[in-house]
Amino acid sequence: MKSLRFIIPALLLLPACDLATPNSFQSDNVTFGAGGNGNQQAQILQQYCASCHAPGTAQSDEKFVGWTDQQFIDNGLVVAGDPNSSELYQFMIGVGDTMPPAGNPAPSDAQIQIIADWISGMTNQ
């Protein structure tokens, strides 16, 4: 039953996918890039982070949804190839400031692993 909680919202997001650009995710007229690694991580960031961390939101100074891989690296949220040293991943697994904040929907372990795999595959250019 727990997995249905994530599948149903994900299915609701399908009409927002920009199929003409396979490495992006379209929502509310904003395209969130996936850094060339497919769009699973972009969809996860959109689903759990964009309400505060996307352009046009007022809740946070960190507007990282839509960044390229290199922007994540350059801005210090990710250490290329090392999720355990990456602030973004640490927040998602509950080290330090937990994100998303308590009381908000959070990614599943499988989704967090997608983020870890994405970071593991990054290289600093």
Phi, psi and omega in degrees: 000326180301322182291331177296329180299331180264331182290314184299310177299325180295321178295327178293336180277344184305318179299341181278350182294138177264094186288341179287337179238092190298339181256036178215167179227127186254130176206133178049043177064019176238129178262128180256111182290157182245011175064020177080009182250029185087184184242009180298314180293324178296320179293322179295314179297320178297313186293319189252346187239334191294335181297338177242332192245025177249156176306139178090000177260150186259351189285338188215151174280337180277107180252068188269345181293121182109352178291154170282168176306314183296326177293321176300318181291309183298329181267005172080008177280339183225139169257113185310127176080000186221084181300325183293340176259004184263125181303318181302310180295317180301317177300318184291332179265003173091020176267126183076226177285116181283132176231139353297159181300154178308142180092349177256154176303141181236152178294152177287169176302322179295321178290322177296325177294325176299318177296316179299317180295320178299312180296318180301326181275355181285150172230146178279124185265000000 
